[in-house]
Every structure is written in C-alpha cells, then in structure tokens.
Amino acid sequence: MSLLKEALTFATGILILVAFIVPMVGLAVGEPLVNPPLLTADGADLPQSAPFASSLVATSSTVWDVVMNFDEDISTPAVVADGTPSFDFTNGTLQVVSDCGDANAKTYCFTYVPPSGIEAAVFWFFRISGAANATEDYMATTTYRFIVDTAGPILSFTNVISAQLPTVEGTASFSSTVVNITISNALLSRTYQTTAVGGFWSLILQPGDELPPGTYSIVAIGIDQYKNIGAPIVTSITVPAPPPPLPPSGPTDKDQCKKNGWKTFTNPSFKNQGDCVSFVEKNKEKKNKEDEDKSDR
C-alpha cells in the first residue's frame, strides 16, 4: 500500500509540473510584436529619451515633416498623439497619419505643427501605438521626446523715469530674455538692447544720448533663447524743457570781494580777490557808459 501511495504521489507531481510548464512555455513564445519605428523630424532622429540640451526643439515657427520608418511592412497605421504622459496626452492632439504618398509599406508620415502658447521650454512627446503588420502583430506603445517652446517671453514695466536720460526697468518671464527697447516720436527713433538677468531688465540712457524735450513712446519686445518673439508692451514719457538759465549775479561792490567773499560767488565765479574786484570795476564802467548813452538821447 505504501508503494502504491508513493507511486501515485510521484505521478501527481509530474502531472502538476507538466501542467505548470506548458502554459509558461506558451507565454514565453507568445505573439511577436512589431518593433518601434525610427522617427525623424525634418531628417533629424527623434529619440525616445535625450538630454535637455540635445533634444529637438519645436518653436513658434516649427512645421515638421515627420517620418515613421518601420523595419517591416505595416498594414494598420499607427495612432500618433502629441502631449505629455502626466496629462495622458489630453493636452495634445491626434496627428493625421498617411502612407507618405509612396508604395513603401514601411514608411508612414504626418505633418506636425506644435501647440501654441507654451512658454519656457517643456518636454513634450509623441505617443505611437496600434501599428500592426499583415499577420496582426501589434507594436507596443512607444513615446518619443522633444522640447516645445512656442510663446515669446512676457514682459512688464516696473519703473519708468522721465528725463533727458530716462530710466526704463521691467521684468521678463524668461530669465535671460533679450529685450529690444525703442524710444521714438515723430522726430526721433532710437532702439536699444539689453538682457534680463534673473528675470529683471533695465535701460538707463548714458550721457550723449540725451532726449530733446517732447513726448516719447517706449516699446519693449522680448526674444527668448529659441527666437520666439513676445507681445510688445508700450508706455510713454515726457521730457520737459530745461529751465532757463539763471541771470548772471555777482558782487556789486568791491567790499563784497574782501575777506574771502570772492569765494562765495558761483555765477560768475572768481579765481581770487583781484579777479572779483576787476569784475566790479568793469560792471561799474559798463553801467556808467549805459547811463551816458541814455542821457545823450
């Protein structure tokens, strides 16, 4: 009886082992998958992952011809969406995929125009799924990464001082924005350029660039590292006319020049006491002559 029990136990173990191995082998063999395609945008490879600095960049002027090159004939085209995984690609759109207009069943194409209004470069992706060959072997879902920046920097004015040498200060949404500033009116137009540092920018006109009296428009436009141009911002300044010069003043009596009194005058100023006395005497001679001329009339 014990021998029969041992034989049955051994046989049962074999059956269980065989039953376990058969489905495992079936899972391991499975159905082969279609390999992900080589993706190119305007001839440049678009990798599944890449460092920030070397990634392809889609800007406000981008229109890419994108080609998916499979290593076998594809009978069911892939479904392509752009966006980000964190939003499950709901922040992008489905792309219109075609066969590239040729007889090559390994290549499929679409034209890509990136979404507008994305400012301050972010990682973006193409999600490709659903491609199948003639025997209905499907490709696993695959993503390809690039950068999108399609909006120019946002500028604002924080301080504007009206003067012959005005000061213009502001902020930029992108830290190293290049800012072009045009100061103009009907008679004059000058453009200056500065770069934002830590999101702040400023322009102070230097001696030699004084503005004549008048009202001026100030227009600032920001350009980011990918050459996206932001919306202009506008303000104005009024440069007043300079006050009239003060009438000459000075000593009217020689006694005012004594005891270092000559040092107190600035319009005109004097080199020493003698220079001050000479000024008084000349003024008296000039006044006497003017009085004589009046009496002769």
C-alpha positions as CSV (number, residue, x, y, z in Angstrom):
1,M,0.0,0.0,0.0
2,S,2.8,2.4,0.8
3,L,4.4,1.7,-2.6
4,L,1.2,2.5,-4.4
5,K,0.9,5.7,-2.4
6,E,4.4,6.8,-3.3
7,A,3.9,5.9,-6.9
8,L,0.7,8.0,-7.1
9,T,2.3,10.9,-5.3
10,F,5.2,10.9,-7.8
11,A,2.9,10.7,-10.8
12,T,0.7,13.5,-9.4
13,G,3.9,15.6,-9.0
14,I,4.9,15.0,-12.6
15,L,1.4,16.0,-13.8
16,I,1.4,19.2,-11.8
17,L,4.9,20.1,-13.1
18,V,3.9,19.4,-16.7
19,A,0.7,21.5,-16.2
20,F,2.8,24.4,-14.9
21,I,5.5,24.2,-17.6
22,V,3.1,24.1,-20.6
23,P,1.4,27.5,-20.0
24,M,4.7,29.1,-19.1
25,V,6.1,27.9,-22.4
26,G,3.1,29.3,-24.2
27,L,3.5,32.7,-22.5
28,A,7.2,32.8,-23.4
29,V,6.6,32.1,-27.1
30,G,3.5,34.4,-27.4
31,E,2.9,36.6,-30.5
32,P,5.9,38.6,-31.8
33,L,5.5,42.4,-31.5
34,V,6.2,45.0,-34.2
35,N,9.4,46.9,-33.5
36,P,9.0,50.6,-32.8
37,P,9.9,52.8,-35.9
38,L,12.7,55.1,-36.4
39,L,11.2,58.6,-36.1
40,T,12.7,61.5,-37.9
41,A,11.5,65.2,-37.9
42,D,12.8,67.1,-40.9
43,G,15.5,64.5,-41.3
44,A,16.7,64.5,-37.6
45,D,16.3,61.5,-35.4
46,L,13.8,62.0,-32.6
47,P,14.9,59.7,-29.7
48,Q,12.8,58.0,-27.0
49,S,14.9,59.9,-24.4
50,A,17.6,62.5,-24.7
51,P,19.3,65.1,-22.5
52,F,17.7,68.6,-22.5
53,A,20.5,70.3,-24.3
54,S,20.5,68.0,-27.3
55,S,16.7,67.4,-27.7
56,L,14.9,68.7,-30.8
57,V,13.0,71.9,-30.2
58,A,9.6,72.9,-31.6
59,T,9.2,76.6,-31.6
60,S,6.5,79.1,-32.8
61,S,7.9,78.8,-36.4
62,T,8.1,75.0,-36.5
63,V,6.4,72.8,-39.1
64,W,8.0,69.4,-39.1
65,D,7.7,66.7,-41.8
66,V,7.8,63.6,-39.5
67,V,8.5,60.1,-40.9
68,M,8.0,56.8,-39.1
69,N,10.3,54.2,-40.7
70,F,9.4,50.6,-39.6
71,D,11.6,47.6,-40.3
72,E,8.7,45.6,-41.8
73,D,5.5,46.3,-43.8
74,I,2.7,47.8,-41.8
75,S,-0.9,47.2,-42.8
76,T,-2.5,49.0,-39.9
77,P,-1.1,52.6,-39.4
78,A,-0.1,53.8,-36.0
79,V,-2.1,56.2,-34.0
80,V,0.0,59.2,-33.1
81,A,-0.8,61.8,-30.4
82,D,1.4,64.6,-29.0
83,G,1.3,65.8,-25.4
84,T,2.7,64.7,-22.1
85,P,2.2,61.5,-20.2
86,S,1.3,63.4,-17.0
87,F,-1.9,64.6,-18.8
88,D,-2.3,61.2,-20.5
89,F,-1.8,63.1,-23.8
90,T,-5.1,65.0,-23.4
91,N,-3.2,68.3,-23.7
92,G,-2.2,67.5,-27.2
93,T,-3.9,66.4,-30.4
94,L,-4.1,63.3,-32.7
95,Q,-1.9,63.6,-35.7
96,V,-3.2,62.8,-39.3
97,V,-1.0,59.8,-40.4
98,S,-0.6,58.9,-44.1
99,D,1.5,56.4,-46.1
100,C,3.9,59.2,-47.2
101,G,2.3,59.1,-50.7
102,D,4.5,56.2,-51.9
103,A,4.3,52.5,-52.3
104,N,6.6,51.8,-49.3
105,A,4.5,50.0,-46.6
106,K,7.3,50.5,-44.1
107,T,7.0,54.3,-44.0
108,Y,4.2,56.5,-42.7
109,C,4.2,60.3,-42.4
110,F,2.5,63.2,-40.7
111,T,3.0,67.0,-40.7
112,Y,3.5,68.4,-37.2
113,V,2.6,71.9,-36.1
114,P,3.2,72.2,-32.3
115,P,0.6,73.7,-29.9
116,S,0.8,77.5,-29.5
117,G,1.2,79.4,-26.3
118,I,3.7,77.1,-24.5
119,E,6.3,79.4,-22.9
120,A,9.5,78.4,-21.0
121,A,10.6,75.2,-22.7
122,V,8.9,72.0,-21.6
123,F,9.4,68.3,-22.5
124,W,6.8,67.1,-25.0
125,F,6.2,63.7,-26.5
126,F,4.8,61.8,-29.5
127,R,2.9,58.7,-28.3
128,I,2.8,56.0,-31.1
129,S,0.6,52.9,-30.7
130,G,-1.6,50.5,-32.6
131,A,0.7,49.8,-35.7
132,A,0.3,46.2,-36.9
133,N,1.7,44.1,-39.7
134,A,-0.3,41.8,-42.1
135,T,-0.5,39.0,-39.5
136,E,-1.8,41.4,-36.9
137,D,1.3,41.5,-34.8
138,Y,1.0,44.9,-32.9
139,M,3.6,47.4,-31.7
140,A,3.9,48.2,-28.1
141,T,3.0,51.8,-27.2
142,T,6.2,53.9,-27.5
143,T,6.9,57.6,-26.8
144,Y,9.5,59.9,-28.4
145,R,10.6,63.0,-26.5
146,F,11.4,66.6,-27.7
147,I,11.1,70.2,-26.4
148,V,8.2,72.6,-27.1
149,D,8.5,76.4,-26.6
150,T,6.1,78.3,-28.8
151,A,5.4,81.5,-26.9
152,G,7.6,84.6,-26.6
153,P,8.6,86.0,-23.2
154,I,6.0,88.0,-21.2
155,L,7.3,91.5,-20.3
156,S,6.1,94.2,-17.9
157,F,7.3,97.6,-16.9
158,T,8.1,98.2,-13.3
159,N,9.7,101.6,-13.3
160,V,9.9,104.4,-15.9
161,I,11.6,107.8,-15.1
162,S,11.0,110.7,-17.5
163,A,14.2,112.7,-18.0
164,Q,16.6,113.7,-20.8
165,L,18.4,110.5,-19.8
166,P,15.4,108.3,-18.9
167,T,15.4,105.0,-17.0
168,V,13.3,102.1,-18.1
169,E,13.0,98.9,-15.9
170,G,10.9,95.8,-16.1
171,T,10.5,92.0,-15.7
172,A,10.6,89.1,-18.1
173,S,9.1,85.6,-17.7
174,F,12.2,84.0,-19.1
175,S,15.4,84.8,-17.1
176,S,17.8,85.6,-20.0
177,T,15.4,87.3,-22.3
178,V,16.9,89.7,-24.9
179,V,14.8,92.9,-24.7
180,N,14.7,95.4,-27.6
181,I,13.5,98.9,-26.4
182,T,12.5,101.5,-28.9
183,I,12.1,105.2,-27.8
184,S,10.5,107.3,-30.5
185,N,8.3,110.2,-31.5
186,A,7.6,112.0,-34.8
187,L,11.1,113.4,-35.0
188,L,13.3,110.7,-33.4
189,S,13.6,106.9,-33.1
190,R,16.3,105.0,-31.2
191,T,16.4,101.3,-30.4
192,Y,18.5,99.8,-27.5
193,Q,19.0,96.3,-26.4
194,T,19.5,94.7,-23.0
195,T,19.3,91.2,-21.5
196,A,17.3,90.2,-18.5
197,V,19.2,88.8,-15.5
198,G,17.2,86.6,-13.2
199,G,14.0,87.9,-14.9
200,F,14.8,91.6,-14.4
201,W,16.0,94.0,-17.1
202,S,16.7,97.8,-17.2
203,L,17.9,100.5,-19.5
204,I,19.5,103.8,-18.4
205,L,20.4,106.2,-21.2
206,Q,24.0,107.4,-20.9
207,P,25.4,111.0,-21.4
208,G,25.5,111.7,-25.1
209,D,22.1,110.2,-25.7
210,E,20.0,112.9,-24.1
211,L,16.5,113.2,-25.5
212,P,15.3,116.6,-26.7
213,P,12.1,118.0,-24.9
214,G,9.0,116.2,-26.0
215,T,6.7,113.2,-25.5
216,Y,8.1,109.8,-26.5
217,S,6.6,106.3,-26.9
218,I,8.6,103.4,-25.4
219,V,8.0,99.9,-26.8
220,A,9.7,96.8,-25.3
221,I,9.8,93.4,-27.1
222,G,11.3,90.2,-25.6
223,I,13.0,87.4,-27.5
224,D,13.8,84.1,-25.8
225,Q,16.6,81.6,-26.4
226,Y,14.6,79.9,-29.2
227,K,14.0,83.2,-31.1
228,N,10.3,83.3,-30.1
229,I,9.1,86.9,-30.0
230,G,6.8,88.0,-27.3
231,A,4.0,90.6,-27.4
232,P,5.2,94.2,-27.2
233,I,4.5,96.4,-24.2
234,V,4.1,100.1,-24.5
235,T,4.4,103.1,-22.2
236,S,5.4,106.8,-22.7
237,I,7.5,109.5,-21.2
238,T,7.5,113.3,-21.4
239,V,10.9,115.1,-21.3
240,P,10.4,118.6,-20.1
241,A,12.2,121.6,-21.5
242,P,15.2,122.6,-19.4
243,P,14.6,125.6,-17.1
244,P,16.0,129.0,-18.4
245,P,19.5,129.8,-17.2
246,L,19.7,132.0,-14.1
247,P,20.6,135.6,-14.8
248,P,24.2,136.4,-14.0
249,S,24.8,137.5,-10.5
250,G,27.9,138.7,-8.8
251,P,29.3,141.4,-6.5
252,T,28.2,145.0,-6.9
253,D,30.8,146.5,-4.6
254,K,34.5,145.8,-4.0
255,D,33.9,145.3,-0.3
256,Q,32.0,142.1,-1.2
257,C,35.2,140.7,-2.6
258,K,37.1,141.1,0.7
259,K,37.7,138.6,3.5
260,N,37.3,135.7,1.1
261,G,33.9,137.0,0.0
262,W,35.0,136.3,-3.7
263,K,34.8,132.6,-2.9
264,T,31.1,132.7,-2.3
265,F,30.1,133.6,-5.9
266,T,29.3,130.9,-8.4
267,N,27.7,132.8,-11.3
268,P,30.2,134.1,-12.1
269,S,33.0,132.5,-10.0
270,F,36.4,134.1,-9.4
271,K,40.0,132.9,-9.3
272,N,40.9,135.3,-6.5
273,Q,40.0,138.6,-4.8
274,G,41.6,140.6,-7.6
275,D,39.5,138.9,-10.2
276,C,36.4,139.7,-8.1
277,V,37.4,143.4,-7.8
278,S,38.1,143.7,-11.5
279,F,34.6,142.3,-12.2
280,V,33.0,145.0,-10.0
281,E,35.0,147.8,-11.7
282,K,34.2,146.6,-15.2
283,N,30.5,146.4,-14.4
284,K,30.6,150.0,-13.0
285,E,32.3,151.3,-16.2
286,K,29.7,149.4,-18.3
287,K,26.8,150.9,-16.3
288,N,28.2,154.4,-16.4
289,K,28.5,154.2,-20.2
290,E,25.0,152.9,-20.5
291,D,23.8,155.9,-18.4
292,E,25.7,158.4,-20.5
293,D,24.2,156.9,-23.7
294,K,20.7,157.3,-22.3
295,S,21.3,160.9,-21.3
296,D,22.6,161.7,-24.8
297,R,19.4,160.5,-26.4
